[in-house]
Amino acid sequence: MRVLIIGAGASGMFAALAAARSGHEAVLFERQARVGRKLAATGNGRCNITNTGAAVNHYHGENPEFVRPALEALPVADTLAIFRGIGLLTREEYGGRVYPLSNSANSVTDTLRFALEAEGVRLVSGDRVRALTRGGDGFAVSTESGARVTGDAAIVACGGLAGEKLGGGKDGYELLKSLGHTRTALYPALAQITTAPEFPRALKGVKADCAMRLTRGRDLLAESSGEALFAETGVSGPAAFDLARTVSTSGEGLTLALDLLRDYSFGEALADLRARTEAAPELPAGGLGIGALPNRLARMLAKYAGIKQDAPAASLDARALKSLANAAKAFALPVRGTEGFATAQVTAGGIKTSEFDAATMRSRLVPGLYACGEVLDIDGDCGGYNLQWAWSSGHLAGRLL
Ligand SMILES: Cc1cc2nc3c(=O)[nH]c(=O)nc-3n(C[C@H](O)[C@H](O)[C@H](O)COP(=O)(O)OP(=O)(O)OC[C@H]3O[C@@H](n4cnc5c(N)ncnc54)[C@H](O)[C@@H]3O)c2cc1C
């Protein structure tokens, strides 16, 4: 069979590889000049290729269970075996995150590109697919340059809206909608959370390990933990990314509270502050936390607690010390939203998974049509889960079961 695969990102390349290895003739369309442009930018250029803990509980969408058959058809170990087979060595790091041994995302795109060539996949790059139509027993793809290619089956692997500068866009949704499919609302996920800027701006570039709570009034909406990175307009880093989906879908009136001493209780933090003031009464208040937190953050917490940074520690009364301990345990920032699709790593929402068969990735509406990756209503947590979904769903779709 000849299969037309639209989009040479993570899922499309794995679909093309699986199709070719299953004995099909694969034609892979990519609108950008090079394959895997977004892939090359993943993981800050290191590509967090997968996570050894990839399982249904790390995925979201109307029906997260939809990912199960694909993850079973191509689990993490088998994914890494495919990569090993095409020459990519990997290494597992903290939290089950897996990266190429070279620490370079280019190793992933390059090994995939050579593997596709070696398997005889026909690549049509630098040409955007404008239309996908069904006629007779098969499909026809029409491109911007005027080319028309026909095939027996088609796989839409165009990704989602996230990362616009790297190829994110809405073509995949439109192509599938033109064939009768429908989609859910779309939201940016794994994005920077924007907050009132005063404190984050002054802390720009500072990283801190913390626990985060997203609340509205007394209601806890979501929580996460890990690294926070302060930015010009808010808070970024994996811990913030994991809450962005909830921020996107929860409306106004949210507060992001950072616990910057998550391994210590409020009482322990307060006792430590008291001990420090007794041991070093001349120390400026802004320096009290420098043994526990990055210097700039420790000084900023004094300001946040309403304490003069250069006031001697001995001058702080019990109330001031409590405010300082509280600032470290609940550094609360009013939320404005997220940075949006331009910098988001993944799209929450997409083409409805109820319109596809999870065991094959085949459309329930159009015979011979498949979809995989981010274009579908599935998004994963930060940590390699999104790429694993792309590999597994692409692999399953490409087998044309
Ligand atoms: C900055 C950034 C960092 C990330 N880091 C990680 C990470 O470390 N780990 C992780 O798991 N996930 C990461 N992600 C998420 C991950 O990259 C995506 O979830 C994944 O690439 C989705 O794969 P996909 O194949 O569905 O779509 P994509 O990889 O986006 O590929 C879709 C391809 O289709 C092409 N295309 C679209 N429309 C057309 C058309 N009309 N004609 C022809 N071609 C078309 C696009 O140009 C693109 O190349 C990151 C995302 C971003 C933006």
PDBQT file of the ligand as one rigid body, heavy atoms in Angstrom, charges set to zero:
ROOT
HETATM    1  C1  LIG A 501      10.174  24.262  22.730  1.00  0.00    +0.000 C 
HETATM    2  C2  LIG A 501       9.587  22.887  22.922  1.00  0.00    +0.000 A 
HETATM    3  C3  LIG A 501      10.254  21.962  23.702  1.00  0.00    +0.000 A 
HETATM    4  C4  LIG A 501       9.713  20.693  23.904  1.00  0.00    +0.000 A 
HETATM    5  N1  LIG A 501      10.432  19.794  24.646  1.00  0.00    +0.000 NA
HETATM    6  C5  LIG A 501       9.928  18.541  24.805  1.00  0.00    +0.000 A 
HETATM    7  C6  LIG A 501      10.695  17.545  25.483  1.00  0.00    +0.000 A 
HETATM    8  O1  LIG A 501      11.864  17.760  25.834  1.00  0.00    +0.000 OA
HETATM    9  N2  LIG A 501      10.109  16.323  25.660  1.00  0.00    +0.000 N 
HETATM   10  C7  LIG A 501       8.848  16.024  25.217  1.00  0.00    +0.000 A 
HETATM   11  O2  LIG A 501       8.364  14.911  25.436  1.00  0.00    +0.000 OA
HETATM   12  N3  LIG A 501       8.132  16.942  24.531  1.00  0.00    +0.000 NA
HETATM   13  C8  LIG A 501       8.644  18.158  24.289  1.00  0.00    +0.000 A 
HETATM   14  N4  LIG A 501       7.918  19.076  23.564  1.00  0.00    +0.000 N 
HETATM   15  C9  LIG A 501       6.637  18.648  22.972  1.00  0.00    +0.000 C 
HETATM   16  C10 LIG A 501       6.875  17.785  21.716  1.00  0.00    +0.000 C 
HETATM   17  O3  LIG A 501       7.877  18.396  20.916  1.00  0.00    +0.000 OA
HETATM   18  C11 LIG A 501       5.601  17.638  20.886  1.00  0.00    +0.000 C 
HETATM   19  O4  LIG A 501       4.558  17.156  21.698  1.00  0.00    +0.000 OA
HETATM   20  C12 LIG A 501       5.827  16.671  19.719  1.00  0.00    +0.000 C 
HETATM   21  O5  LIG A 501       6.836  17.174  18.851  1.00  0.00    +0.000 OA
HETATM   22  C13 LIG A 501       4.548  16.444  18.928  1.00  0.00    +0.000 C 
HETATM   23  O6  LIG A 501       4.850  15.618  17.826  1.00  0.00    +0.000 OA
HETATM   24  P1  LIG A 501       3.956  15.687  16.533  1.00  0.00    +0.000 P 
HETATM   25  O7  LIG A 501       4.602  14.801  15.537  1.00  0.00    +0.000 OA
HETATM   26  O8  LIG A 501       2.543  15.453  16.870  1.00  0.00    +0.000 OA
HETATM   27  O9  LIG A 501       4.049  17.210  16.034  1.00  0.00    +0.000 OA
HETATM   28  P2  LIG A 501       5.307  18.054  15.584  1.00  0.00    +0.000 P 
HETATM   29  O10 LIG A 501       6.553  17.504  16.152  1.00  0.00    +0.000 OA
HETATM   30  O11 LIG A 501       4.936  19.452  15.857  1.00  0.00    +0.000 OA
HETATM   31  O12 LIG A 501       5.394  17.815  14.013  1.00  0.00    +0.000 OA
HETATM   32  C14 LIG A 501       4.392  18.235  13.119  1.00  0.00    +0.000 C 
HETATM   33  C15 LIG A 501       5.050  18.491  11.776  1.00  0.00    +0.000 C 
HETATM   34  O13 LIG A 501       4.046  18.671  10.784  1.00  0.00    +0.000 OA
HETATM   35  C16 LIG A 501       4.447  19.697   9.925  1.00  0.00    +0.000 C 
HETATM   36  N5  LIG A 501       3.256  20.235   9.274  1.00  0.00    +0.000 N 
HETATM   37  C17 LIG A 501       2.226  20.901   9.859  1.00  0.00    +0.000 A 
HETATM   38  N6  LIG A 501       1.314  21.247   8.936  1.00  0.00    +0.000 NA
HETATM   39  C18 LIG A 501       1.758  20.764   7.754  1.00  0.00    +0.000 A 
HETATM   40  C19 LIG A 501       1.248  20.812   6.422  1.00  0.00    +0.000 A 
HETATM   41  N7  LIG A 501       0.105  21.435   6.107  1.00  0.00    +0.000 N 
HETATM   42  N8  LIG A 501       1.973  20.240   5.422  1.00  0.00    +0.000 NA
HETATM   43  C20 LIG A 501       3.162  19.607   5.704  1.00  0.00    +0.000 A 
HETATM   44  N9  LIG A 501       3.691  19.546   6.928  1.00  0.00    +0.000 NA
HETATM   45  C21 LIG A 501       2.991  20.116   7.947  1.00  0.00    +0.000 A 
HETATM   46  C22 LIG A 501       5.150  20.682  10.844  1.00  0.00    +0.000 C 
HETATM   47  O14 LIG A 501       5.989  21.561  10.139  1.00  0.00    +0.000 OA
HETATM   48  C23 LIG A 501       5.887  19.751  11.788  1.00  0.00    +0.000 C 
HETATM   49  O15 LIG A 501       7.197  19.456  11.327  1.00  0.00    +0.000 OA
HETATM   50  C24 LIG A 501       8.457  20.343  23.328  1.00  0.00    +0.000 A 
HETATM   51  C25 LIG A 501       7.796  21.276  22.533  1.00  0.00    +0.000 A 
HETATM   52  C26 LIG A 501       8.346  22.539  22.317  1.00  0.00    +0.000 A 
HETATM   53  C27 LIG A 501       7.612  23.529  21.427  1.00  0.00    +0.000 C 
ENDROOT
TORSDOF 0
